[in-house]
Each structure stands twice: as structure tokens, then as C-alpha cells.
Amino acid sequence: MFTYIYSIFIIVWEILCCRFLCESFYKKRKYRSGLSDTAVLSLGSGAVYLSAYVFYDCMWLKQIAVIIVLSLTMYALFESSMIKISVLAILHQGVVLLADYATLLVIGKIFPEITLGMLHHPSVSALVTIISKILLLIVLLIIKRRTGRKAGEMLND
């Protein structure tokens, strides 16, 4: 049960980080046919969870499904073309994977007794995930700070 709740929390965190990245470049939609931000983000989170469950064994199909869901979710929230939103969704997933691997490398160097086999232990897995998501947020904060509002105005359609 803890695993399911933990997985949902991580998915919601990553979708919020993607929203944060999109806010760096695009304005929010003013009129969205009655759907609130919470409803759109909840539907997106459920779709990502479902795609992660369905494509459990195939990493590449799971990443493609997550990018598609993130693109659709962010398209519903922000004023931009689907292509530009999709590029940001791909960038976001790249930053997520980069943060995950960077965290694994750093933890492997600091704690050499932690091996890949130990990542299945709940406490080690939680430590790696929390550090990875904090690193993801730091990278997104740097991106947002570097781009400012001028870049966001240039990227609008």
C-alpha cells in the first residue's frame, strides 16, 4: 500500500515540476471550458500512473507515454502550440532522467557499499528518489531564473 501512495506522490511531484517548467515559458490559459487546474493535473497524474503500470517492463514505451500525457496535460493548461509544449515535455523528461542518474552516481560515489541490488530496499530507494526530486527542482529553478519573463514572451504563438 505504501508503494502505491509513494508512487502517486512522485508522479504528482513530477507533473507539478513540469507545470513549473512550462510556467517559465508560457502564460496560463484564461478560458478552459470549465476544467480547473486541479482536475487537469489529477487526470494527468492518473494517466501517467496508468501508463507506468501498463508499460512496467518497457522503459522506452513508458517514457513515450509519459511525454504524451505530459504534453496533453500542459497543453490544456498553457497557451502555446502542441509542438512547443511537447518539446518542453521532452526536455522535462530528459531533466528527470538526468537528475535520477546523477543522483545514482553521486550516492554511488559517497556510499560505495550501496549497490544497484540495494536500490530495491525501501529506505535506499526512498533516499535516492527524494534526493533526485530535490535535484530536479533545483535544476528547474535554475532554468526559470535564467529564462526570466522575456523568454516567455518570445515563445508565445
PyMOL CGO cylinders between C-alpha atoms (Angstrom):
from pymol import cmd
from pymol.cgo import CYLINDER

trace = [
    CYLINDER, 0.00, 0.00, 0.00, 2.85, 2.35, 0.85, 0.3, 1, 1, 1, 1, 1, 1,
    CYLINDER, 2.85, 2.35, 0.85, 4.38, 1.75, -2.57, 0.3, 1, 1, 1, 1, 1, 1,
    CYLINDER, 4.38, 1.75, -2.57, 1.22, 2.88, -4.37, 0.3, 1, 1, 1, 1, 1, 1,
    CYLINDER, 1.22, 2.88, -4.37, 0.87, 6.06, -2.31, 0.3, 1, 1, 1, 1, 1, 1,
    CYLINDER, 0.87, 6.06, -2.31, 4.58, 6.79, -2.70, 0.3, 1, 1, 1, 1, 1, 1,
    CYLINDER, 4.58, 6.79, -2.70, 4.36, 6.27, -6.47, 0.3, 1, 1, 1, 1, 1, 1,
    CYLINDER, 4.36, 6.27, -6.47, 1.38, 8.61, -6.77, 0.3, 1, 1, 1, 1, 1, 1,
    CYLINDER, 1.38, 8.61, -6.77, 3.21, 11.24, -4.72, 0.3, 1, 1, 1, 1, 1, 1,
    CYLINDER, 3.21, 11.24, -4.72, 6.26, 11.05, -7.02, 0.3, 1, 1, 1, 1, 1, 1,
    CYLINDER, 6.26, 11.05, -7.02, 4.06, 11.28, -10.15, 0.3, 1, 1, 1, 1, 1, 1,
    CYLINDER, 4.06, 11.28, -10.15, 2.22, 14.33, -8.79, 0.3, 1, 1, 1, 1, 1, 1,
    CYLINDER, 2.22, 14.33, -8.79, 5.57, 15.92, -7.89, 0.3, 1, 1, 1, 1, 1, 1,
    CYLINDER, 5.57, 15.92, -7.89, 6.92, 15.39, -11.41, 0.3, 1, 1, 1, 1, 1, 1,
    CYLINDER, 6.92, 15.39, -11.41, 3.77, 16.78, -13.03, 0.3, 1, 1, 1, 1, 1, 1,
    CYLINDER, 3.77, 16.78, -13.03, 3.97, 19.84, -10.79, 0.3, 1, 1, 1, 1, 1, 1,
    CYLINDER, 3.97, 19.84, -10.79, 7.62, 20.24, -11.78, 0.3, 1, 1, 1, 1, 1, 1,
    CYLINDER, 7.62, 20.24, -11.78, 6.62, 20.05, -15.46, 0.3, 1, 1, 1, 1, 1, 1,
    CYLINDER, 6.62, 20.05, -15.46, 3.97, 22.69, -14.80, 0.3, 1, 1, 1, 1, 1, 1,
    CYLINDER, 3.97, 22.69, -14.80, 6.63, 24.81, -13.10, 0.3, 1, 1, 1, 1, 1, 1,
    CYLINDER, 6.63, 24.81, -13.10, 8.85, 24.48, -16.18, 0.3, 1, 1, 1, 1, 1, 1,
    CYLINDER, 8.85, 24.48, -16.18, 6.01, 25.45, -18.52, 0.3, 1, 1, 1, 1, 1, 1,
    CYLINDER, 6.01, 25.45, -18.52, 5.22, 28.47, -16.36, 0.3, 1, 1, 1, 1, 1, 1,
    CYLINDER, 5.22, 28.47, -16.36, 8.75, 29.66, -17.10, 0.3, 1, 1, 1, 1, 1, 1,
    CYLINDER, 8.75, 29.66, -17.10, 7.91, 29.96, -20.80, 0.3, 1, 1, 1, 1, 1, 1,
    CYLINDER, 7.91, 29.96, -20.80, 4.16, 30.24, -21.34, 0.3, 1, 1, 1, 1, 1, 1,
    CYLINDER, 4.16, 30.24, -21.34, 1.12, 32.04, -19.99, 0.3, 1, 1, 1, 1, 1, 1,
    CYLINDER, 1.12, 32.04, -19.99, -1.74, 30.07, -18.49, 0.3, 1, 1, 1, 1, 1, 1,
    CYLINDER, -1.74, 30.07, -18.49, -4.90, 29.67, -20.50, 0.3, 1, 1, 1, 1, 1, 1,
    CYLINDER, -4.90, 29.67, -20.50, -7.61, 32.08, -19.45, 0.3, 1, 1, 1, 1, 1, 1,
    CYLINDER, -7.61, 32.08, -19.45, -10.55, 30.02, -20.64, 0.3, 1, 1, 1, 1, 1, 1,
    CYLINDER, -10.55, 30.02, -20.64, -10.52, 26.25, -20.33, 0.3, 1, 1, 1, 1, 1, 1,
    CYLINDER, -10.52, 26.25, -20.33, -14.09, 25.05, -20.80, 0.3, 1, 1, 1, 1, 1, 1,
    CYLINDER, -14.09, 25.05, -20.80, -14.75, 24.65, -17.08, 0.3, 1, 1, 1, 1, 1, 1,
    CYLINDER, -14.75, 24.65, -17.08, -11.83, 22.39, -16.14, 0.3, 1, 1, 1, 1, 1, 1,
    CYLINDER, -11.83, 22.39, -16.14, -9.87, 23.59, -13.15, 0.3, 1, 1, 1, 1, 1, 1,
    CYLINDER, -9.87, 23.59, -13.15, -6.11, 23.23, -12.81, 0.3, 1, 1, 1, 1, 1, 1,
    CYLINDER, -6.11, 23.23, -12.81, -6.61, 20.60, -10.12, 0.3, 1, 1, 1, 1, 1, 1,
    CYLINDER, -6.61, 20.60, -10.12, -8.86, 18.49, -12.33, 0.3, 1, 1, 1, 1, 1, 1,
    CYLINDER, -8.86, 18.49, -12.33, -6.45, 18.66, -15.28, 0.3, 1, 1, 1, 1, 1, 1,
    CYLINDER, -6.45, 18.66, -15.28, -3.45, 17.81, -13.09, 0.3, 1, 1, 1, 1, 1, 1,
    CYLINDER, -3.45, 17.81, -13.09, -5.37, 14.96, -11.42, 0.3, 1, 1, 1, 1, 1, 1,
    CYLINDER, -5.37, 14.96, -11.42, -6.34, 13.48, -14.79, 0.3, 1, 1, 1, 1, 1, 1,
    CYLINDER, -6.34, 13.48, -14.79, -2.74, 13.82, -15.94, 0.3, 1, 1, 1, 1, 1, 1,
    CYLINDER, -2.74, 13.82, -15.94, -1.44, 12.14, -12.79, 0.3, 1, 1, 1, 1, 1, 1,
    CYLINDER, -1.44, 12.14, -12.79, -3.87, 9.27, -13.20, 0.3, 1, 1, 1, 1, 1, 1,
    CYLINDER, -3.87, 9.27, -13.20, -2.91, 8.82, -16.84, 0.3, 1, 1, 1, 1, 1, 1,
    CYLINDER, -2.91, 8.82, -16.84, 0.81, 8.81, -16.00, 0.3, 1, 1, 1, 1, 1, 1,
    CYLINDER, 0.81, 8.81, -16.00, 0.21, 6.26, -13.23, 0.3, 1, 1, 1, 1, 1, 1,
    CYLINDER, 0.21, 6.26, -13.23, -1.80, 4.08, -15.59, 0.3, 1, 1, 1, 1, 1, 1,
    CYLINDER, -1.80, 4.08, -15.59, 0.86, 4.27, -18.31, 0.3, 1, 1, 1, 1, 1, 1,
    CYLINDER, 0.86, 4.27, -18.31, 3.58, 3.43, -15.79, 0.3, 1, 1, 1, 1, 1, 1,
    CYLINDER, 3.58, 3.43, -15.79, 1.54, 0.42, -14.67, 0.3, 1, 1, 1, 1, 1, 1,
    CYLINDER, 1.54, 0.42, -14.67, 0.79, -0.78, -18.21, 0.3, 1, 1, 1, 1, 1, 1,
    CYLINDER, 0.79, -0.78, -18.21, 4.34, -0.33, -19.52, 0.3, 1, 1, 1, 1, 1, 1,
    CYLINDER, 4.34, -0.33, -19.52, 6.06, -1.53, -16.34, 0.3, 1, 1, 1, 1, 1, 1,
    CYLINDER, 6.06, -1.53, -16.34, 8.65, -3.66, -18.17, 0.3, 1, 1, 1, 1, 1, 1,
    CYLINDER, 8.65, -3.66, -18.17, 9.37, -1.40, -21.15, 0.3, 1, 1, 1, 1, 1, 1,
    CYLINDER, 9.37, -1.40, -21.15, 11.18, 1.80, -20.20, 0.3, 1, 1, 1, 1, 1, 1,
    CYLINDER, 11.18, 1.80, -20.20, 11.05, 3.43, -23.64, 0.3, 1, 1, 1, 1, 1, 1,
    CYLINDER, 11.05, 3.43, -23.64, 7.33, 2.90, -24.16, 0.3, 1, 1, 1, 1, 1, 1,
    CYLINDER, 7.33, 2.90, -24.16, 6.70, 4.21, -20.67, 0.3, 1, 1, 1, 1, 1, 1,
    CYLINDER, 6.70, 4.21, -20.67, 8.74, 7.36, -21.39, 0.3, 1, 1, 1, 1, 1, 1,
    CYLINDER, 8.74, 7.36, -21.39, 6.90, 7.97, -24.67, 0.3, 1, 1, 1, 1, 1, 1,
    CYLINDER, 6.90, 7.97, -24.67, 3.54, 7.52, -22.93, 0.3, 1, 1, 1, 1, 1, 1,
    CYLINDER, 3.54, 7.52, -22.93, 4.56, 9.90, -20.13, 0.3, 1, 1, 1, 1, 1, 1,
    CYLINDER, 4.56, 9.90, -20.13, 5.72, 12.52, -22.64, 0.3, 1, 1, 1, 1, 1, 1,
    CYLINDER, 5.72, 12.52, -22.64, 2.40, 12.27, -24.50, 0.3, 1, 1, 1, 1, 1, 1,
    CYLINDER, 2.40, 12.27, -24.50, 0.39, 12.59, -21.28, 0.3, 1, 1, 1, 1, 1, 1,
    CYLINDER, 0.39, 12.59, -21.28, 2.52, 15.50, -20.05, 0.3, 1, 1, 1, 1, 1, 1,
    CYLINDER, 2.52, 15.50, -20.05, 2.12, 17.23, -23.41, 0.3, 1, 1, 1, 1, 1, 1,
    CYLINDER, 2.12, 17.23, -23.41, -1.66, 16.87, -23.35, 0.3, 1, 1, 1, 1, 1, 1,
    CYLINDER, -1.66, 16.87, -23.35, -1.89, 17.96, -19.72, 0.3, 1, 1, 1, 1, 1, 1,
    CYLINDER, -1.89, 17.96, -19.72, 0.30, 21.04, -20.20, 0.3, 1, 1, 1, 1, 1, 1,
    CYLINDER, 0.30, 21.04, -20.20, -1.47, 21.90, -23.46, 0.3, 1, 1, 1, 1, 1, 1,
    CYLINDER, -1.47, 21.90, -23.46, -4.72, 22.06, -21.51, 0.3, 1, 1, 1, 1, 1, 1,
    CYLINDER, -4.72, 22.06, -21.51, -3.12, 24.45, -19.02, 0.3, 1, 1, 1, 1, 1, 1,
    CYLINDER, -3.12, 24.45, -19.02, -0.97, 26.78, -21.12, 0.3, 1, 1, 1, 1, 1, 1,
    CYLINDER, -0.97, 26.78, -21.12, -1.33, 28.97, -24.20, 0.3, 1, 1, 1, 1, 1, 1,
    CYLINDER, -1.33, 28.97, -24.20, 1.01, 27.53, -26.78, 0.3, 1, 1, 1, 1, 1, 1,
    CYLINDER, 1.01, 27.53, -26.78, 1.14, 25.12, -29.67, 0.3, 1, 1, 1, 1, 1, 1,
    CYLINDER, 1.14, 25.12, -29.67, 1.20, 21.39, -29.06, 0.3, 1, 1, 1, 1, 1, 1,
    CYLINDER, 1.20, 21.39, -29.06, 4.63, 21.10, -30.68, 0.3, 1, 1, 1, 1, 1, 1,
    CYLINDER, 4.63, 21.10, -30.68, 6.22, 23.63, -28.33, 0.3, 1, 1, 1, 1, 1, 1,
    CYLINDER, 6.22, 23.63, -28.33, 4.58, 22.05, -25.30, 0.3, 1, 1, 1, 1, 1, 1,
    CYLINDER, 4.58, 22.05, -25.30, 5.78, 18.62, -26.48, 0.3, 1, 1, 1, 1, 1, 1,
    CYLINDER, 5.78, 18.62, -26.48, 9.35, 19.89, -26.79, 0.3, 1, 1, 1, 1, 1, 1,
    CYLINDER, 9.35, 19.89, -26.79, 9.17, 21.14, -23.20, 0.3, 1, 1, 1, 1, 1, 1,
    CYLINDER, 9.17, 21.14, -23.20, 7.70, 17.80, -22.07, 0.3, 1, 1, 1, 1, 1, 1,
    CYLINDER, 7.70, 17.80, -22.07, 10.63, 16.01, -23.73, 0.3, 1, 1, 1, 1, 1, 1,
    CYLINDER, 10.63, 16.01, -23.73, 13.05, 18.46, -22.08, 0.3, 1, 1, 1, 1, 1, 1,
    CYLINDER, 13.05, 18.46, -22.08, 11.37, 17.85, -18.74, 0.3, 1, 1, 1, 1, 1, 1,
    CYLINDER, 11.37, 17.85, -18.74, 11.64, 14.07, -19.04, 0.3, 1, 1, 1, 1, 1, 1,
    CYLINDER, 11.64, 14.07, -19.04, 15.28, 14.47, -20.03, 0.3, 1, 1, 1, 1, 1, 1,
    CYLINDER, 15.28, 14.47, -20.03, 15.95, 16.56, -16.92, 0.3, 1, 1, 1, 1, 1, 1,
    CYLINDER, 15.95, 16.56, -16.92, 14.10, 13.97, -14.79, 0.3, 1, 1, 1, 1, 1, 1,
    CYLINDER, 14.10, 13.97, -14.79, 16.25, 11.13, -16.16, 0.3, 1, 1, 1, 1, 1, 1,
    CYLINDER, 16.25, 11.13, -16.16, 19.40, 13.23, -15.82, 0.3, 1, 1, 1, 1, 1, 1,
    CYLINDER, 19.40, 13.23, -15.82, 18.57, 14.03, -12.17, 0.3, 1, 1, 1, 1, 1, 1,
    CYLINDER, 18.57, 14.03, -12.17, 17.88, 10.35, -11.47, 0.3, 1, 1, 1, 1, 1, 1,
    CYLINDER, 17.88, 10.35, -11.47, 21.16, 9.16, -12.96, 0.3, 1, 1, 1, 1, 1, 1,
    CYLINDER, 21.16, 9.16, -12.96, 23.18, 12.00, -11.41, 0.3, 1, 1, 1, 1, 1, 1,
    CYLINDER, 23.18, 12.00, -11.41, 21.74, 11.08, -8.02, 0.3, 1, 1, 1, 1, 1, 1,
    CYLINDER, 21.74, 11.08, -8.02, 22.63, 7.43, -8.51, 0.3, 1, 1, 1, 1, 1, 1,
    CYLINDER, 22.63, 7.43, -8.51, 26.19, 8.37, -9.47, 0.3, 1, 1, 1, 1, 1, 1,
    CYLINDER, 26.19, 8.37, -9.47, 26.67, 10.73, -6.53, 0.3, 1, 1, 1, 1, 1, 1,
    CYLINDER, 26.67, 10.73, -6.53, 25.21, 8.30, -4.00, 0.3, 1, 1, 1, 1, 1, 1,
    CYLINDER, 25.21, 8.30, -4.00, 27.33, 5.52, -5.51, 0.3, 1, 1, 1, 1, 1, 1,
    CYLINDER, 27.33, 5.52, -5.51, 30.47, 7.64, -5.01, 0.3, 1, 1, 1, 1, 1, 1,
    CYLINDER, 30.47, 7.64, -5.01, 29.58, 8.81, -1.49, 0.3, 1, 1, 1, 1, 1, 1,
    CYLINDER, 29.58, 8.81, -1.49, 28.30, 5.43, -0.29, 0.3, 1, 1, 1, 1, 1, 1,
    CYLINDER, 28.30, 5.43, -0.29, 30.19, 2.79, -2.28, 0.3, 1, 1, 1, 1, 1, 1,
    CYLINDER, 30.19, 2.79, -2.28, 28.58, -0.02, -0.25, 0.3, 1, 1, 1, 1, 1, 1,
    CYLINDER, 28.58, -0.02, -0.25, 25.21, 0.83, -1.86, 0.3, 1, 1, 1, 1, 1, 1,
    CYLINDER, 25.21, 0.83, -1.86, 24.92, -1.28, -4.99, 0.3, 1, 1, 1, 1, 1, 1,
    CYLINDER, 24.92, -1.28, -4.99, 22.22, -1.47, -7.64, 0.3, 1, 1, 1, 1, 1, 1,
    CYLINDER, 22.22, -1.47, -7.64, 20.80, -4.51, -5.88, 0.3, 1, 1, 1, 1, 1, 1,
    CYLINDER, 20.80, -4.51, -5.88, 20.23, -2.44, -2.74, 0.3, 1, 1, 1, 1, 1, 1,
    CYLINDER, 20.23, -2.44, -2.74, 18.03, 0.03, -4.64, 0.3, 1, 1, 1, 1, 1, 1,
    CYLINDER, 18.03, 0.03, -4.64, 15.11, -2.34, -4.14, 0.3, 1, 1, 1, 1, 1, 1,
    CYLINDER, 15.11, -2.34, -4.14, 15.32, -1.79, -0.39, 0.3, 1, 1, 1, 1, 1, 1,
    CYLINDER, 15.32, -1.79, -0.39, 12.58, 0.74, 0.54, 0.3, 1, 1, 1, 1, 1, 1,
    CYLINDER, 12.58, 0.74, 0.54, 14.77, 3.08, 2.59, 0.3, 1, 1, 1, 1, 1, 1,
    CYLINDER, 14.77, 3.08, 2.59, 17.54, 3.25, -0.03, 0.3, 1, 1, 1, 1, 1, 1,
    CYLINDER, 17.54, 3.25, -0.03, 15.01, 3.71, -2.81, 0.3, 1, 1, 1, 1, 1, 1,
    CYLINDER, 15.01, 3.71, -2.81, 13.26, 6.50, -0.88, 0.3, 1, 1, 1, 1, 1, 1,
    CYLINDER, 13.26, 6.50, -0.88, 16.59, 8.25, -0.23, 0.3, 1, 1, 1, 1, 1, 1,
    CYLINDER, 16.59, 8.25, -0.23, 17.57, 8.14, -3.90, 0.3, 1, 1, 1, 1, 1, 1,
    CYLINDER, 17.57, 8.14, -3.90, 14.14, 9.30, -5.04, 0.3, 1, 1, 1, 1, 1, 1,
    CYLINDER, 14.14, 9.30, -5.04, 13.93, 12.22, -2.61, 0.3, 1, 1, 1, 1, 1, 1,
    CYLINDER, 13.93, 12.22, -2.61, 17.41, 13.45, -3.47, 0.3, 1, 1, 1, 1, 1, 1,
    CYLINDER, 17.41, 13.45, -3.47, 16.66, 13.06, -7.17, 0.3, 1, 1, 1, 1, 1, 1,
    CYLINDER, 16.66, 13.06, -7.17, 13.43, 15.08, -6.95, 0.3, 1, 1, 1, 1, 1, 1,
    CYLINDER, 13.43, 15.08, -6.95, 15.16, 17.82, -4.96, 0.3, 1, 1, 1, 1, 1, 1,
    CYLINDER, 15.16, 17.82, -4.96, 17.87, 17.95, -7.63, 0.3, 1, 1, 1, 1, 1, 1,
    CYLINDER, 17.87, 17.95, -7.63, 15.14, 18.13, -10.29, 0.3, 1, 1, 1, 1, 1, 1,
    CYLINDER, 15.14, 18.13, -10.29, 13.56, 21.12, -8.55, 0.3, 1, 1, 1, 1, 1, 1,
    CYLINDER, 13.56, 21.12, -8.55, 16.94, 22.86, -8.25, 0.3, 1, 1, 1, 1, 1, 1,
    CYLINDER, 16.94, 22.86, -8.25, 17.61, 22.41, -11.98, 0.3, 1, 1, 1, 1, 1, 1,
    CYLINDER, 17.61, 22.41, -11.98, 14.14, 23.74, -12.84, 0.3, 1, 1, 1, 1, 1, 1,
    CYLINDER, 14.14, 23.74, -12.84, 14.66, 26.73, -10.54, 0.3, 1, 1, 1, 1, 1, 1,
    CYLINDER, 14.66, 26.73, -10.54, 17.92, 27.50, -12.34, 0.3, 1, 1, 1, 1, 1, 1,
    CYLINDER, 17.92, 27.50, -12.34, 16.17, 27.24, -15.71, 0.3, 1, 1, 1, 1, 1, 1,
    CYLINDER, 16.17, 27.24, -15.71, 13.36, 29.52, -14.55, 0.3, 1, 1, 1, 1, 1, 1,
    CYLINDER, 13.36, 29.52, -14.55, 15.80, 32.05, -13.14, 0.3, 1, 1, 1, 1, 1, 1,
    CYLINDER, 15.80, 32.05, -13.14, 17.90, 32.08, -16.33, 0.3, 1, 1, 1, 1, 1, 1,
    CYLINDER, 17.90, 32.08, -16.33, 14.98, 32.44, -18.72, 0.3, 1, 1, 1, 1, 1, 1,
    CYLINDER, 14.98, 32.44, -18.72, 13.01, 35.13, -16.88, 0.3, 1, 1, 1, 1, 1, 1,
    CYLINDER, 13.01, 35.13, -16.88, 9.87, 36.65, -18.40, 0.3, 1, 1, 1, 1, 1, 1,
    CYLINDER, 9.87, 36.65, -18.40, 11.48, 37.88, -21.61, 0.3, 1, 1, 1, 1, 1, 1,
    CYLINDER, 11.48, 37.88, -21.61, 11.97, 34.35, -22.92, 0.3, 1, 1, 1, 1, 1, 1,
    CYLINDER, 11.97, 34.35, -22.92, 8.38, 33.51, -22.06, 0.3, 1, 1, 1, 1, 1, 1,
    CYLINDER, 8.38, 33.51, -22.06, 7.11, 36.40, -24.12, 0.3, 1, 1, 1, 1, 1, 1,
    CYLINDER, 7.11, 36.40, -24.12, 9.23, 35.30, -27.09, 0.3, 1, 1, 1, 1, 1, 1,
    CYLINDER, 9.23, 35.30, -27.09, 7.87, 31.75, -27.08, 0.3, 1, 1, 1, 1, 1, 1,
    CYLINDER, 7.87, 31.75, -27.08, 4.19, 32.66, -27.26, 0.3, 1, 1, 1, 1, 1, 1,
    CYLINDER, 4.19, 32.66, -27.26, 2.35, 31.92, -30.50, 0.3, 1, 1, 1, 1, 1, 1,
]
cmd.load_cgo(trace, "trace")
